[in-house]
Amino acid sequence: MHEPSLTTESSRQHFFDRLTRKSALLIALCSSPFFFLFAYFGDLGKGRAAAICAFAIITAVWYFWDLRRHVWFWFTVAIVVGFHVPAVLFVPWTDTKYPGVVLLPFALLDYGVVYGCIKLAEKVMSRGDAAGSAS
């Protein structure tokens, strides 16, 4: 018998209905300490990059929050964070003051990469669960 998916897509379809100004502000408040940490040490460019990466990761984790009980989900998030840390620390980010509109495509691209990694892990794990139950 075919095993049901790990999550229901219908519960995720309403994600953007739940994405209110209040929740976006909460995510921004959770990612802002990264900016202030780097700003304290005098590197505003890295602070901005770290805050954008944190915002993208937190938003993607919130989207897939129904998978939080799976160890592979947190393992995937740890790998994604592990790739973001060197990107923030070792890429020379400029201190130029860009308006948010200029940075938005980069934030959306980062969100898409994080989303894709978690979605790929979900598909691989659901395929493994379906194959294991068919045996």
C-alpha positions as CSV (number, residue, x, y, z in Angstrom):
1,M,0.0,0.0,0.0
2,H,1.2,3.5,-0.8
3,E,2.4,5.4,2.3
4,P,1.0,8.9,2.7
5,S,3.3,11.9,2.4
6,L,5.1,13.1,5.5
7,T,3.1,16.3,5.5
8,T,0.0,17.6,3.8
9,E,0.4,20.2,1.1
10,S,-2.9,21.7,2.1
11,S,-1.5,22.7,5.5
12,R,1.4,24.4,3.7
13,Q,-0.8,26.1,1.1
14,H,-2.1,28.4,3.8
15,F,1.4,29.4,4.9
16,F,1.3,32.8,3.1
17,D,-2.1,33.4,4.7
18,R,-0.4,33.0,8.1
19,L,2.5,35.3,7.0
20,T,1.2,38.5,8.5
21,R,3.0,41.7,9.3
22,K,3.3,40.6,12.9
23,S,4.9,37.2,12.0
24,A,7.3,38.9,9.5
25,L,8.2,41.4,12.3
26,L,8.8,38.5,14.7
27,I,11.1,36.8,12.1
28,A,12.9,40.0,11.5
29,L,13.4,40.5,15.3
30,C,14.8,37.0,15.5
31,S,17.3,37.6,12.7
32,S,18.3,41.1,13.8
33,P,20.8,40.1,16.5
34,F,23.1,38.7,13.8
35,F,23.2,42.2,12.2
36,F,23.9,43.9,15.5
37,L,26.6,41.4,16.4
38,F,28.6,42.1,13.3
39,A,27.8,45.8,13.5
40,Y,29.3,45.9,17.0
41,F,32.5,44.5,15.6
42,G,32.4,47.0,12.8
43,D,31.4,45.0,9.7
44,L,28.0,46.2,8.6
45,G,28.2,44.3,5.3
46,K,28.6,40.9,7.0
47,G,25.9,41.9,9.5
48,R,23.5,42.6,6.7
49,A,24.3,39.3,4.9
50,A,24.0,37.4,8.2
51,A,20.6,38.9,9.0
52,I,19.3,38.2,5.4
53,C,20.5,34.6,5.6
54,A,19.0,34.2,9.1
55,F,15.7,35.7,7.9
56,A,15.6,33.2,4.9
57,I,16.4,30.2,7.0
58,I,13.9,31.1,9.8
59,T,11.2,31.7,7.2
60,A,11.9,28.4,5.5
61,V,11.9,26.5,8.8
62,W,8.6,28.1,9.7
63,Y,7.2,27.0,6.4
64,F,8.2,23.4,7.0
65,W,7.4,23.5,10.8
66,D,5.2,20.5,10.5
67,L,8.3,18.4,9.9
68,R,10.0,19.5,13.2
69,R,9.5,16.0,14.8
70,H,11.8,14.4,12.2
71,V,15.5,14.2,12.9
72,W,16.4,14.5,9.2
73,F,14.7,17.9,9.1
74,W,17.0,19.3,11.8
75,F,19.9,17.6,10.2
76,T,19.1,19.3,6.9
77,V,18.7,22.7,8.6
78,A,22.0,22.2,10.3
79,I,23.7,21.5,6.9
80,V,22.1,24.6,5.4
81,V,23.3,26.7,8.3
82,G,26.7,25.1,8.0
83,F,26.9,26.3,4.4
84,H,25.7,29.8,5.2
85,V,28.2,30.4,8.0
86,P,31.3,30.3,5.7
87,A,29.4,32.3,3.0
88,V,28.8,35.1,5.5
89,L,32.2,35.0,7.2
90,F,34.6,34.6,4.2
91,V,32.9,36.5,1.4
92,P,33.9,40.1,1.3
93,W,30.6,41.9,1.8
94,T,30.5,45.7,1.1
95,D,29.4,48.3,3.6
96,T,27.5,50.2,0.9
97,K,24.0,51.2,2.1
98,Y,21.6,49.5,-0.3
99,P,17.9,50.0,-0.1
100,G,15.8,47.0,0.8
101,V,14.5,46.7,-2.8
102,V,18.0,46.0,-4.1
103,L,18.6,43.3,-1.5
104,L,15.2,41.6,-1.9
105,P,16.2,39.4,-4.9
106,F,19.1,38.0,-3.0
107,A,17.0,37.3,0.0
108,L,14.4,35.5,-2.2
109,L,17.1,33.5,-3.9
110,D,18.5,32.5,-0.5
111,Y,15.0,31.5,0.7
112,G,14.6,29.5,-2.5
113,V,17.8,27.6,-1.9
114,V,16.9,26.8,1.7
115,Y,13.4,25.8,0.7
116,G,14.8,23.6,-2.1
117,C,17.2,21.8,0.2
118,I,14.5,21.0,2.8
119,K,12.0,20.0,0.1
120,L,14.6,17.7,-1.5
121,A,15.3,16.1,1.9
122,E,11.6,15.6,2.4
123,K,11.2,13.9,-1.0
124,V,14.2,11.6,-0.4
125,M,13.0,10.7,3.1
126,S,9.4,10.1,2.0
127,R,10.6,7.8,-0.8
128,G,12.8,5.9,1.7
129,D,9.8,5.5,4.0
130,A,7.5,4.3,1.2
131,A,10.2,1.8,0.0
132,G,10.8,0.6,3.6
133,S,7.1,0.0,4.2
134,A,6.6,-1.9,0.9
135,S,9.1,-4.5,1.8
